[in-house]
């Protein structure tokens, strides 16, 4: 019976389509940045999160991108906004918040918002794609 469940789990895992990824970068041009490696699926799926404030770096994947360990607490994105809460590595305290609002008219799209980090400050961030 155990072998059957392992076989079934293997079949289910192999049936999941490969997830393509893309980079989302938010920043203020003055040393503050939030970089997200996301999967292209119907919901926001964050594979890697890196926060930079001056010379300090935090990373959700410190084994591949060095930095103080952090975690994605919760995240949501739709056509008009992206909302992200960042926690300490133990997921016991929210230490950062990113709130982005998006707007489009014709072929022009812009996005901007605010980013706050416990003990560091609050910042306005530009999230628009480069032209």
N, CA, C and O atoms as CSV, one atom per row, in Angstrom:
chain,resi,resn,atom,element,x,y,z
A,1,UNK,N,N,0.824,-1.189,0.000
A,1,UNK,CA,C,0.000,0.000,0.000
A,1,UNK,C,C,0.871,1.256,0.000
A,1,UNK,O,O,0.587,2.219,-0.713
A,2,UNK,N,N,1.944,1.236,0.815
A,2,UNK,CA,C,2.833,2.394,0.885
A,2,UNK,C,C,3.452,2.675,-0.483
A,2,UNK,O,O,3.591,3.832,-0.880
A,3,UNK,N,N,3.828,1.602,-1.209
A,3,UNK,CA,C,4.415,1.777,-2.542
A,3,UNK,C,C,3.409,2.427,-3.494
A,3,UNK,O,O,3.780,3.261,-4.319
A,4,UNK,N,N,2.142,2.044,-3.378
A,4,UNK,CA,C,1.107,2.621,-4.229
A,4,UNK,C,C,1.008,4.124,-4.010
A,4,UNK,O,O,0.937,4.887,-4.974
A,5,UNK,N,N,1.003,4.560,-2.744
A,5,UNK,CA,C,0.900,5.984,-2.449
A,5,UNK,C,C,2.140,6.744,-2.942
A,5,UNK,O,O,2.026,7.864,-3.440
A,6,UNK,N,N,3.317,6.135,-2.801
A,6,UNK,CA,C,4.531,6.769,-3.325
A,6,UNK,C,C,4.467,6.875,-4.846
A,6,UNK,O,O,4.849,7.892,-5.424
A,7,UNK,N,N,3.978,5.807,-5.491
A,7,UNK,CA,C,3.824,5.832,-6.943
A,7,UNK,C,C,2.828,6.908,-7.363
A,7,UNK,O,O,3.088,7.661,-8.302
A,8,UNK,N,N,1.689,6.985,-6.674
A,8,UNK,CA,C,0.672,7.985,-6.967
A,8,UNK,C,C,1.214,9.401,-6.768
A,8,UNK,O,O,0.959,10.285,-7.585
A,9,UNK,N,N,1.964,9.616,-5.676
A,9,UNK,CA,C,2.563,10.931,-5.423
A,9,UNK,C,C,3.538,11.297,-6.541
A,9,UNK,O,O,3.590,12.453,-6.961
A,10,UNK,N,N,4.302,10.330,-7.019
A,10,UNK,CA,C,5.225,10.571,-8.128
A,10,UNK,C,C,4.505,10.940,-9.410
A,10,UNK,O,O,4.947,11.826,-10.142
A,11,UNK,N,N,3.393,10.263,-9.688
A,11,UNK,CA,C,2.600,10.600,-10.874
A,11,UNK,C,C,2.023,11.999,-10.788
A,11,UNK,O,O,2.056,12.749,-11.764
A,12,UNK,N,N,1.494,12.354,-9.628
A,12,UNK,CA,C,0.931,13.688,-9.453
A,12,UNK,C,C,2.000,14.761,-9.610
A,12,UNK,O,O,1.757,15.791,-10.240
A,13,UNK,N,N,3.172,14.531,-9.046
A,13,UNK,CA,C,4.251,15.512,-9.147
A,13,UNK,C,C,4.707,15.670,-10.592
A,13,UNK,O,O,5.036,16.777,-11.016
A,14,UNK,N,N,4.732,14.588,-11.345
A,14,UNK,CA,C,5.184,14.691,-12.738
A,14,UNK,C,C,4.134,15.330,-13.632
A,14,UNK,O,O,4.458,15.790,-14.727
A,15,UNK,N,N,2.874,15.367,-13.185
A,15,UNK,CA,C,1.810,15.954,-13.988
A,15,UNK,C,C,1.739,17.464,-13.864
A,15,UNK,O,O,1.045,18.109,-14.650
A,16,UNK,N,N,2.442,18.047,-12.894
A,16,UNK,CA,C,2.413,19.488,-12.700
A,16,UNK,C,C,3.250,20.149,-13.785
A,16,UNK,O,O,4.411,19.780,-13.960
A,17,UNK,N,N,2.696,21.124,-14.526
A,17,UNK,CA,C,3.469,21.764,-15.587
A,17,UNK,C,C,4.632,22.571,-15.023
A,17,UNK,O,O,4.567,23.075,-13.902
A,18,UNK,N,N,5.689,22.686,-15.809
A,18,UNK,CA,C,6.838,23.486,-15.402
A,18,UNK,C,C,6.416,24.945,-15.295
A,18,UNK,O,O,5.620,25.432,-16.097
A,19,UNK,N,N,6.954,25.631,-14.302
A,19,UNK,CA,C,6.564,27.017,-14.074
A,19,UNK,C,C,7.651,27.946,-14.606
A,19,UNK,O,O,8.787,27.913,-14.132
A,20,UNK,N,N,7.310,28.758,-15.570
A,20,UNK,CA,C,8.244,29.760,-16.076
A,20,UNK,C,C,8.356,30.864,-15.034
A,20,UNK,O,O,7.422,31.106,-14.270
A,21,UNK,N,N,9.492,31.524,-15.009
A,21,UNK,CA,C,9.704,32.572,-14.019
A,21,UNK,C,C,10.020,33.898,-14.685
A,21,UNK,O,O,10.391,33.954,-15.858
A,22,UNK,N,N,9.866,34.960,-13.915
A,22,UNK,CA,C,10.199,36.294,-14.372
A,22,UNK,C,C,10.591,37.149,-13.184
A,22,UNK,O,O,10.293,36.803,-12.041
A,23,UNK,N,N,11.245,38.244,-13.440
A,23,UNK,CA,C,11.745,39.132,-12.384
A,23,UNK,C,C,10.867,40.374,-12.288
A,23,UNK,O,O,10.511,40.971,-13.304
A,24,UNK,N,N,10.520,40.758,-11.061
A,24,UNK,CA,C,9.831,42.018,-10.799
A,24,UNK,C,C,10.742,42.818,-9.878
A,24,UNK,O,O,11.100,42.343,-8.800
A,25,UNK,N,N,11.119,44.020,-10.284
A,25,UNK,CA,C,11.988,44.864,-9.473
A,25,UNK,C,C,11.276,46.157,-9.110
A,25,UNK,O,O,10.662,46.807,-9.956
A,26,UNK,N,N,11.370,46.514,-7.843
A,26,UNK,CA,C,10.799,47.750,-7.329
A,26,UNK,C,C,11.924,48.513,-6.654
A,26,UNK,O,O,12.757,47.907,-5.981
A,27,UNK,N,N,11.968,49.820,-6.818
A,27,UNK,CA,C,13.036,50.573,-6.181
A,27,UNK,C,C,12.758,52.055,-6.181
A,27,UNK,O,O,11.792,52.537,-6.771
A,28,UNK,N,N,13.649,52.770,-5.488
A,28,UNK,CA,C,13.492,54.224,-5.445
A,28,UNK,C,C,14.665,54.948,-6.098
A,28,UNK,O,O,14.715,56.178,-6.073
A,29,UNK,N,N,15.607,54.213,-6.678
A,29,UNK,CA,C,16.751,54.836,-7.335
A,29,UNK,C,C,17.763,55.417,-6.368
A,29,UNK,O,O,18.716,56.073,-6.787
A,30,UNK,N,N,17.565,55.180,-5.068
A,30,UNK,CA,C,18.464,55.728,-4.042
A,30,UNK,C,C,18.950,54.643,-3.096
A,30,UNK,O,O,19.174,54.906,-1.915
A,31,UNK,N,N,19.118,53.417,-3.605
A,31,UNK,CA,C,19.658,52.340,-2.786
A,31,UNK,C,C,18.644,51.454,-2.113
A,31,UNK,O,O,19.019,50.583,-1.328
A,32,UNK,N,N,17.357,51.647,-2.396
A,32,UNK,CA,C,16.326,50.784,-1.829
A,32,UNK,C,C,15.715,49.976,-2.960
A,32,UNK,O,O,15.278,50.539,-3.965
A,33,UNK,N,N,15.682,48.647,-2.801
A,33,UNK,CA,C,15.118,47.803,-3.840
A,33,UNK,C,C,14.455,46.572,-3.282
A,33,UNK,O,O,14.872,46.032,-2.257
A,34,UNK,N,N,13.416,46.132,-3.965
A,34,UNK,CA,C,12.725,44.885,-3.663
A,34,UNK,C,C,12.655,44.121,-4.974
A,34,UNK,O,O,12.004,44.564,-5.921
A,35,UNK,N,N,13.324,42.974,-5.034
A,35,UNK,CA,C,13.360,42.165,-6.246
A,35,UNK,C,C,12.659,40.841,-5.988
A,35,UNK,O,O,12.964,40.137,-5.025
A,36,UNK,N,N,11.714,40.513,-6.865
A,36,UNK,CA,C,10.942,39.286,-6.740
A,36,UNK,C,C,11.178,38.407,-7.954
A,36,UNK,O,O,11.088,38.879,-9.087
A,37,UNK,N,N,11.478,37.141,-7.733
A,37,UNK,CA,C,11.498,36.152,-8.794
A,37,UNK,C,C,10.169,35.433,-8.683
A,37,UNK,O,O,9.906,34.762,-7.685
A,38,UNK,N,N,9.326,35.566,-9.701
A,38,UNK,CA,C,7.961,35.051,-9.614
A,38,UNK,C,C,7.695,34.010,-10.688
A,38,UNK,O,O,8.308,34.017,-11.756
A,39,UNK,N,N,6.764,33.112,-10.378
A,39,UNK,CA,C,6.305,32.132,-11.340
A,39,UNK,C,C,5.142,32.689,-12.127
A,39,UNK,O,O,4.339,33.458,-11.597
A,40,UNK,N,N,5.045,32.310,-13.382
A,40,UNK,CA,C,3.943,32.775,-14.227
A,40,UNK,C,C,2.804,31.760,-14.166
A,40,UNK,O,O,2.695,30.866,-15.005
A,41,UNK,N,N,1.973,31.925,-13.161
A,41,UNK,CA,C,0.775,31.113,-12.982
A,41,UNK,C,C,-0.379,32.072,-12.700
A,41,UNK,O,O,-0.183,33.287,-12.715
A,42,UNK,N,N,-1.563,31.553,-12.446
A,42,UNK,CA,C,-2.734,32.402,-12.239
A,42,UNK,C,C,-2.702,33.195,-10.935
A,42,UNK,O,O,-3.470,34.145,-10.777
A,43,UNK,N,N,-1.840,32.828,-10.010
A,43,UNK,CA,C,-1.702,33.551,-8.748
A,43,UNK,C,C,-0.256,33.998,-8.592
A,43,UNK,O,O,0.632,33.471,-9.262
A,44,UNK,N,N,-0.016,34.956,-7.720
A,44,UNK,CA,C,1.345,35.418,-7.469
A,44,UNK,C,C,2.108,34.325,-6.727
A,44,UNK,O,O,1.733,33.951,-5.616
A,45,UNK,N,N,3.154,33.823,-7.324
A,45,UNK,CA,C,3.973,32.763,-6.753
A,45,UNK,C,C,5.413,33.269,-6.686
A,45,UNK,O,O,6.084,33.367,-7.713
A,46,UNK,N,N,5.885,33.588,-5.492
A,46,UNK,CA,C,7.209,34.176,-5.328
A,46,UNK,C,C,8.229,33.087,-5.005
A,46,UNK,O,O,8.140,32.425,-3.970
A,47,UNK,N,N,9.202,32.908,-5.904
A,47,UNK,CA,C,10.260,31.915,-5.719
A,47,UNK,C,C,11.444,32.475,-4.945
A,47,UNK,O,O,12.113,31.754,-4.206
A,48,UNK,N,N,11.697,33.774,-5.124
A,48,UNK,CA,C,12.818,34.409,-4.414
A,48,UNK,C,C,12.468,35.863,-4.154
A,48,UNK,O,O,11.868,36.529,-4.997
A,49,UNK,N,N,12.845,36.346,-2.988
A,49,UNK,CA,C,12.637,37.728,-2.583
A,49,UNK,C,C,13.957,38.264,-2.056
A,49,UNK,O,O,14.564,37.667,-1.166
A,50,UNK,N,N,14.404,39.392,-2.603
A,50,UNK,CA,C,15.637,40.039,-2.141
A,50,UNK,C,C,15.319,41.506,-1.859
A,50,UNK,O,O,14.769,42.203,-2.711
A,51,UNK,N,N,15.668,41.968,-0.657
A,51,UNK,CA,C,15.475,43.356,-0.257
A,51,UNK,C,C,16.848,43.981,-0.059
A,51,UNK,O,O,17.714,43.398,0.594
A,52,UNK,N,N,17.046,45.170,-0.626
A,52,UNK,CA,C,18.299,45.904,-0.466
A,52,UNK,C,C,17.982,47.300,0.052
A,52,UNK,O,O,17.163,48.018,-0.521
A,53,UNK,N,N,18.639,47.672,1.138
A,53,UNK,CA,C,18.547,49.028,1.675
A,53,UNK,C,C,19.979,49.473,1.944
A,53,UNK,O,O,20.607,49.019,2.900
A,54,UNK,N,N,20.487,50.355,1.106
A,54,UNK,CA,C,21.889,50.762,1.215
A,54,UNK,C,C,22.784,49.563,0.983
A,54,UNK,O,O,22.685,48.897,-0.048
A,55,UNK,N,N,23.652,49.288,1.933
A,55,UNK,CA,C,24.576,48.152,1.840
A,55,UNK,C,C,24.003,46.878,2.450
A,55,UNK,O,O,24.627,45.821,2.359
A,56,UNK,N,N,22.824,46.958,3.072
A,56,UNK,CA,C,22.216,45.799,3.737
A,56,UNK,C,C,21.376,45.015,2.745
A,56,UNK,O,O,20.679,45.586,1.906
A,57,UNK,N,N,21.457,43.674,2.860
A,57,UNK,CA,C,20.717,42.786,1.963
A,57,UNK,C,C,20.018,41.711,2.781
A,57,UNK,O,O,20.604,41.132,3.696
A,58,UNK,N,N,18.747,41.446,2.440
A,58,UNK,CA,C,17.974,40.363,3.027
A,58,UNK,C,C,17.528,39.468,1.877
A,58,UNK,O,O,17.250,39.961,0.783
A,59,UNK,N,N,17.455,38.153,2.112
A,59,UNK,CA,C,17.115,37.232,1.033
A,59,UNK,C,C,16.283,36.065,1.548
A,59,UNK,O,O,16.531,35.536,2.632
A,60,UNK,N,N,15.284,35.671,0.749
A,60,UNK,CA,C,14.501,34.487,1.096
A,60,UNK,C,C,15.217,33.202,0.686
A,60,UNK,O,O,14.815,32.109,1.083
A,61,UNK,N,N,16.274,33.336,-0.106
A,61,UNK,CA,C,17.072,32.181,-0.526
A,61,UNK,C,C,18.559,32.484,-0.295
A,61,UNK,O,O,19.320,32.592,-1.257
A,62,UNK,N,N,18.981,32.622,0.970
A,62,UNK,CA,C,20.372,33.007,1.232
A,62,UNK,C,C,21.397,31.999,0.732
A,62,UNK,O,O,22.571,32.340,0.582
A,63,UNK,N,N,20.978,30.766,0.471
A,63,UNK,CA,C,21.908,29.765,-0.059
A,63,UNK,C,C,22.295,30.068,-1.506
A,63,UNK,O,O,23.369,29.663,-1.951
A,64,UNK,N,N,21.439,30.773,-2.245
A,64,UNK,CA,C,21.762,31.119,-3.629
A,64,UNK,C,C,21.939,32.622,-3.841
A,64,UNK,O,O,22.607,33.034,-4.790
A,65,UNK,N,N,21.349,33.446,-2.972
A,65,UNK,CA,C,21.480,34.896,-3.045
A,65,UNK,C,C,21.790,35.371,-1.629
A,65,UNK,O,O,20.869,35.527,-0.827
A,66,UNK,N,N,23.054,35.606,-1.299
A,66,UNK,CA,C,23.445,35.919,0.077
A,66,UNK,C,C,22.708,37.116,0.678
A,66,UNK,O,O,22.477,38.126,0.012
A,67,UNK,N,N,22.350,36.978,1.937
A,67,UNK,CA,C,21.676,38.037,2.672
A,67,UNK,C,C,21.093,37.480,3.954
A,67,UNK,O,O,21.026,36.265,4.134
A,68,UNK,N,N,20.675,38.357,4.839
A,68,UNK,CA,C,20.014,37.941,6.067
A,68,UNK,C,C,18.719,37.222,5.691
A,68,UNK,O,O,17.951,37.746,4.884
A,69,UNK,N,N,18.452,36.039,6.248
A,69,UNK,CA,C,17.261,35.275,5.865
A,69,UNK,C,C,15.944,35.985,6.202
A,69,UNK,O,O,15.778,36.542,7.288
A,70,UNK,N,N,15.005,35.949,5.233
A,70,UNK,CA,C,13.654,36.473,5.395
A,70,UNK,C,C,12.696,35.486,4.729
A,70,UNK,O,O,13.126,34.517,4.103
A,71,UNK,N,N,11.392,35.743,4.871
A,71,UNK,CA,C,10.388,34.886,4.242
A,71,UNK,C,C,9.240,35.735,3.710
A,71,UNK,O,O,9.005,36.848,4.179
A,72,UNK,N,N,8.537,35.199,2.732
A,72,UNK,CA,C,7.321,35.831,2.234
A,72,UNK,C,C,6.203,35.449,3.193
A,72,UNK,O,O,5.882,34.271,3.352
A,73,UNK,N,N,5.610,36.460,3.833
A,73,UNK,CA,C,4.515,36.186,4.752
A,73,UNK,C,C,3.229,35.926,3.992
A,73,UNK,O,O,2.603,34.879,4.156
A,74,UNK,N,N,2.842,36.868,3.169
A,74,UNK,CA,C,1.681,36.720,2.297
A,74,UNK,C,C,1.829,37.686,1.135
A,74,UNK,O,O,2.491,38.719,1.241
A,75,UNK,N,N,1.193,37.325,0.014
A,75,UNK,CA,C,1.307,38.163,-1.177
A,75,UNK,C,C,0.053,38.020,-2.024
A,75,UNK,O,O,-0.572,36.961,-2.068
A,76,UNK,N,N,-0.301,39.112,-2.698
A,76,UNK,CA,C,-1.462,39.131,-3.570
A,76,UNK,C,C,-1.186,40.102,-4.710
A,76,UNK,O,O,-0.592,41.162,-4.510
A,77,UNK,N,N,-1.628,39.724,-5.910
A,77,UNK,CA,C,-1.512,40.626,-7.050
A,77,UNK,C,C,-2.727,40.442,-7.962
A,77,UNK,O,O,-3.178,39.323,-8.204
A,78,UNK,N,N,-3.242,41.564,-8.458
A,78,UNK,CA,C,-4.257,41.541,-9.503
A,78,UNK,C,C,-3.915,42.636,-10.499
A,78,UNK,O,O,-2.790,43.135,-10.496
A,79,UNK,N,N,-4.852,43.019,-11.348
A,79,UNK,CA,C,-4.582,44.007,-12.392
A,79,UNK,C,C,-4.313,45.405,-11.858
A,79,UNK,O,O,-3.735,46.233,-12.562
A,80,UNK,N,N,-4.727,45.683,-10.614
A,80,UNK,CA,C,-4.590,47.040,-10.095
A,80,UNK,C,C,-3.627,47.189,-8.927
A,80,UNK,O,O,-3.292,48.315,-8.558
A,81,UNK,N,N,-3.171,46.090,-8.333
A,81,UNK,CA,C,-2.301,46.216,-7.161
A,81,UNK,C,C,-1.452,44.977,-6.907
A,81,UNK,O,O,-1.757,43.885,-7.386
A,82,UNK,N,N,-0.391,45.169,-6.152
A,82,UNK,CA,C,0.438,44.094,-5.624
A,82,UNK,C,C,0.640,44.402,-4.153
A,82,UNK,O,O,1.043,45.510,-3.799
A,83,UNK,N,N,0.366,43.436,-3.297
A,83,UNK,CA,C,0.490,43.607,-1.852
A,83,UNK,C,C,1.381,42.483,-1.340
A,83,UNK,O,O,1.137,41.312,-1.631
A,84,UNK,N,N,2.415,42.837,-0.574
A,84,UNK,CA,C,3.364,41.854,-0.067
A,84,UNK,C,C,3.723,42.175,1.371
A,84,UNK,O,O,4.072,43.310,1.694
A,85,UNK,N,N,3.635,41.173,2.234
A,85,UNK,CA,C,4.134,41.271,3.603
A,85,UNK,C,C,5.340,40.358,3.726
A,85,UNK,O,O,5.293,39.195,3.323
A,86,UNK,N,N,6.419,40.887,4.283
A,86,UNK,CA,C,7.676,40.155,4.435
A,86,UNK,C,C,7.890,39.909,5.921
A,86,UNK,O,O,7.705,40.808,6.742
A,87,UNK,N,N,8.282,38.686,6.261
A,87,UNK,CA,C,8.493,38.342,7.666
A,87,UNK,C,C,9.944,37.975,7.923
A,87,UNK,O,O,10.740,37.804,7.000
A,88,UNK,N,N,10.262,37.857,9.209
A,88,UNK,CA,C,11.561,37.300,9.567
A,88,UNK,C,C,11.585,35.850,9.104
A,88,UNK,O,O,10.560,35.318,8.678
A,89,UNK,N,N,12.746,35.207,9.184
A,89,UNK,CA,C,12.921,33.850,8.687
A,89,UNK,C,C,12.002,32.851,9.394
A,89,UNK,O,O,11.598,31.854,8.796
A,90,UNK,N,N,11.674,33.107,10.648
A,90,UNK,CA,C,10.821,32.206,11.422
A,90,UNK,C,C,9.336,32.458,11.178
A,90,UNK,O,O,8.495,31.766,11.752
A,91,UNK,N,N,9.003,33.425,10.348
A,91,UNK,CA,C,7.631,33.813,10.027
A,91,UNK,C,C,6.864,34.164,11.309
A,91,UNK,O,O,5.691,33.822,11.461
A,92,UNK,N,N,7.549,34.848,12.219
A,92,UNK,CA,C,6.910,35.207,13.485
A,92,UNK,C,C,6.579,36.689,13.587
A,92,UNK,O,O,5.833,37.096,14.478
A,93,UNK,N,N,7.132,37.512,12.674
A,93,UNK,CA,C,6.888,38.948,12.744
A,93,UNK,C,C,6.982,39.567,11.350
A,93,UNK,O,O,7.907,39.270,10.595
A,94,UNK,N,N,6.015,40.432,11.011
A,94,UNK,CA,C,6.082,41.170,9.749
A,94,UNK,C,C,7.115,42.278,9.916
A,94,UNK,O,O,6.998,43.119,10.807
A,95,UNK,N,N,8.139,42.269,9.042
A,95,UNK,CA,C,9.201,43.277,9.137
A,95,UNK,C,C,9.221,44.217,7.928
A,95,UNK,O,O,9.906,45.240,7.941
A,96,UNK,N,N,8.470,43.865,6.891
A,96,UNK,CA,C,8.421,44.721,5.711
A,96,UNK,C,C,7.078,44.639,5.023
A,96,UNK,O,O,6.388,43.621,5.078
A,97,UNK,N,N,6.721,45.737,4.369
A,97,UNK,CA,C,5.458,45.791,3.624
A,97,UNK,C,C,5.689,46.526,2.304
A,97,UNK,O,O,6.313,47.587,2.270
A,98,UNK,N,N,5.179,45.946,1.224
A,98,UNK,CA,C,5.215,46.580,-0.084
A,98,UNK,C,C,3.779,46.701,-0.576
A,98,UNK,O,O,3.043,45.716,-0.612
A,99,UNK,N,N,3.384,47.920,-0.957
A,99,UNK,CA,C,2.050,48.189,-1.488
A,99,UNK,C,C,2.224,48.931,-2.811
A,99,UNK,O,O,2.716,50.060,-2.838
A,100,UNK,N,N,1.824,48.300,-3.891
A,100,UNK,CA,C,2.008,48.856,-5.227
A,100,UNK,C,C,0.647,48.987,-5.908
A,100,UNK,O,O,-0.187,48.085,-5.831
A,101,UNK,N,N,0.435,50.120,-6.575
A,101,UNK,CA,C,-0.785,50.353,-7.330
A,101,UNK,C,C,-0.425,50.533,-8.790
A,101,UNK,O,O,0.572,51.176,-9.118
A,102,UNK,N,N,-1.247,49.959,-9.673
A,102,UNK,CA,C,-0.975,49.958,-11.105
A,102,UNK,C,C,-2.088,50.680,-11.861
A,102,UNK,O,O,-3.248,50.657,-11.449
A,103,UNK,N,N,-1.723,51.318,-12.967
A,103,UNK,CA,C,-2.705,51.966,-13.824
A,103,UNK,C,C,-2.251,51.845,-15.276
A,103,UNK,O,O,-1.055,51.857,-15.566
A,104,UNK,N,N,-3.215,51.728,-16.180
A,104,UNK,CA,C,-2.926,51.634,-17.619
A,104,UNK,C,C,-3.899,52.506,-18.390
A,104,UNK,O,O,-5.061,52.661,-18.013
A,105,UNK,N,N,-3.404,53.064,-19.466
A,105,UNK,CA,C,-4.241,53.808,-20.397
A,105,UNK,C,C,-3.631,53.611,-21.770
A,105,UNK,O,O,-2.496,54.013,-22.027
A,106,UNK,N,N,-4.396,52.989,-22.643
A,106,UNK,CA,C,-3.858,52.685,-23.966
A,106,UNK,C,C,-2.687,51.731,-23.838
A,106,UNK,O,O,-2.808,50.659,-23.243
A,107,UNK,N,N,-1.555,52.123,-24.397
A,107,UNK,CA,C,-0.367,51.275,-24.329
A,107,UNK,C,C,0.589,51.694,-23.216
A,107,UNK,O,O,1.693,51.160,-23.107
A,108,UNK,N,N,0.164,52.648,-22.392
A,108,UNK,CA,C,1.002,53.125,-21.300
A,108,UNK,C,C,0.563,52.476,-19.987
A,108,UNK,O,O,-0.619,52.471,-19.641
A,109,UNK,N,N,1.541,51.930,-19.269
A,109,UNK,CA,C,1.276,51.337,-17.953
A,109,UNK,C,C,2.291,51.878,-16.960
A,109,UNK,O,O,3.474,52.008,-17.275
A,110,UNK,N,N,1.823,52.191,-15.765
A,110,UNK,CA,C,2.701,52.657,-14.695
A,110,UNK,C,C,2.342,51.922,-13.414
A,110,UNK,O,O,1.230,51.416,-13.262
A,111,UNK,N,N,3.300,51.872,-12.495
A,111,UNK,CA,C,3.073,51.257,-11.193
A,111,UNK,C,C,3.989,51.917,-10.187
A,111,UNK,O,O,5.155,52.183,-10.479
A,112,UNK,N,N,3.470,52.180,-9.012
A,112,UNK,CA,C,4.259,52.795,-7.955
A,112,UNK,C,C,3.603,52.549,-6.622
A,112,UNK,O,O,2.430,52.186,-6.547
A,113,UNK,N,N,4.365,52.750,-5.575
A,113,UNK,CA,C,3.790,52.514,-4.264
A,113,UNK,C,C,4.715,52.883,-3.138
A,113,UNK,O,O,5.582,53.748,-3.264
A,114,UNK,N,N,4.506,52.205,-2.035
A,114,UNK,CA,C,5.294,52.451,-0.836
A,114,UNK,C,C,5.864,51.141,-0.316
A,114,UNK,O,O,5.273,50.071,-0.459
A,115,UNK,N,N,7.041,51.272,0.296
A,115,UNK,CA,C,7.727,50.132,0.888
A,115,UNK,C,C,8.214,50.561,2.261
A,115,UNK,O,O,8.840,51.612,2.401
A,116,UNK,N,N,7.933,49.758,3.268
A,116,UNK,CA,C,8.425,50.064,4.620
A,116,UNK,C,C,9.171,48.861,5.168
A,116,UNK,O,O,8.845,47.714,4.862
A,117,UNK,N,N,10.189,49.147,5.993
A,117,UNK,CA,C,11.020,48.108,6.584
A,117,UNK,C,C,11.282,48.471,8.039
A,117,UNK,O,O,11.745,49.572,8.336
A,118,UNK,N,N,10.989,47.558,8.933
A,118,UNK,CA,C,11.118,47.794,10.363
A,118,UNK,C,C,12.547,48.230,10.712
A,118,UNK,O,O,13.521,47.562,10.364
A,119,UNK,N,N,12.642,49.357,11.403
A,119,UNK,CA,C,13.937,49.863,11.840
A,119,UNK,C,C,14.743,50.584,10.777
A,119,UNK,O,O,15.813,51.118,11.074
A,120,UNK,N,N,14.252,50.613,9.537
A,120,UNK,CA,C,14.988,51.247,8.436
A,120,UNK,C,C,14.270,52.459,7.865
A,120,UNK,O,O,14.914,53.458,7.544
A,121,UNK,N,N,12.941,52.393,7.731
A,121,UNK,CA,C,12.200,53.529,7.210
A,121,UNK,C,C,11.112,53.142,6.238
A,121,UNK,O,O,10.840,51.963,6.011
A,122,UNK,N,N,10.493,54.162,5.667
A,122,UNK,CA,C,9.446,54.006,4.657
A,122,UNK,C,C,9.889,54.758,3.409
A,122,UNK,O,O,10.510,55.817,3.500
A,123,UNK,N,N,9.569,54.208,2.250
A,123,UNK,CA,C,10.094,54.733,0.988
A,123,UNK,C,C,9.028,54.717,-0.095
A,123,UNK,O,O,8.168,53.836,-0.105
A,124,UNK,N,N,9.073,55.665,-0.991
A,124,UNK,CA,C,8.271,55.649,-2.208
A,124,UNK,C,C,9.064,54.847,-3.235
A,124,UNK,O,O,10.269,55.053,-3.383
A,125,UNK,N,N,8.396,53.925,-3.951
A,125,UNK,CA,C,9.095,53.100,-4.940
A,125,UNK,C,C,8.414,53.200,-6.290
A,125,UNK,O,O,7.188,53.273,-6.379
A,126,UNK,N,N,9.224,53.202,-7.345
A,126,UNK,CA,C,8.739,53.202,-8.729
A,126,UNK,C,C,8.789,51.763,-9.213
A,126,UNK,O,O,9.829,51.109,-9.135
A,127,UNK,N,N,7.688,51.283,-9.701
A,127,UNK,CA,C,7.594,49.893,-10.123
A,127,UNK,C,C,7.266,49.751,-11.601
A,127,UNK,O,O,6.924,48.661,-12.061
A,128,UNK,N,N,7.368,50.830,-12.338
A,128,UNK,CA,C,7.030,50.810,-13.756
A,128,UNK,C,C,8.102,50.079,-14.537
A,128,UNK,O,O,9.274,50.074,-14.160
A,129,UNK,N,N,7.686,49.465,-15.627
A,129,UNK,CA,C,8.629,48.806,-16.513
A,129,UNK,C,C,9.434,49.871,-17.247
A,129,UNK,O,O,8.886,50.910,-17.613
A,130,UNK,N,N,10.751,49.628,-17.474
A,130,UNK,CA,C,11.541,50.602,-18.237
A,130,UNK,C,C,11.001,50.713,-19.651
A,130,UNK,O,O,10.563,49.725,-20.241
A,131,UNK,N,N,11.037,51.930,-20.192
A,131,UNK,CA,C,10.534,52.153,-21.559
A,131,UNK,C,C,11.620,51.917,-22.574
A,131,UNK,O,O,11.383,52.056,-23.774
